[in-house]
Amino acid sequence: PERCVVAVDGPSGSGKSTVSRRLATAIDGIYLDTGAMYRAITWAVLQSGADLSDVDTVVKIAMETDLSIGTDPQAPHFEANGVDVDAAIRGPEVTGAVSAVAAIPQVRAMLVQFQQDIISGAPRIVVEGRDIASVVAPNADLKVYLTASAAARAQRRSAEDATDVVATEADLARRDQLDSSRAADPLRQASDATTLDTTGMGIDEVVTQLLSMLNSKV
Ligand code: C5P
């Protein structure tokens, strides 16, 4: 397709990132990891030493953070205030704090605007997150909601990070709970999204299925 926007939402560990990057490459498009944007802002907040419960200060730091967002699906690279944060945003401190920062409406409003600007400037783009089909790109050409069993999600995540599978499952459950219960743009399935349960499916199989869905729409 000459132009297309694909929205990929779902809980942590559903395979969104791997699948979205592969799909973006397949359509010769760019890739937007909105979770990494929330993570980079959270990194800057933690770096400042601000108290996470002090919402006004967190918002102020978020507004002042200079984000550089990589959109190359082969190697998305992120900087916050000129610092390479690719490794730090995946660490336990950021992972532990990101859902609290992402629950703040002003932080979301700022990042959603930023995301929409990137989307409108791109001919073909795959955007992954929690609220893409419902809030960020309601007019997306294809909306997919990826799920997998809690055990499968924990297994994939702990294989990626070499962490303990039981602790990982508990952390995923904790973030899913926070992300689905917050008042501002919670994780939920858009009514017009297609759900794909990837438990037991390989990446190639998922990507092939999404490509054929996209081809039937655009
Ligand atoms: O996808 P990832 O696990 O990197 O996202 C990290 C966190 O960022 C999520 O747990 C969620 O709190 C937040 N997030 C969000 N909205 C998005 C993407 C991520 O609230 N569109």
Residues whose N, C-alpha, C, O or C-beta is under 5 A from the ligand:
A	BS01	C5P	S12 T34 G35 A36 Y38 V98 S99 A102 E128 G129 R130 D131 R175 D179
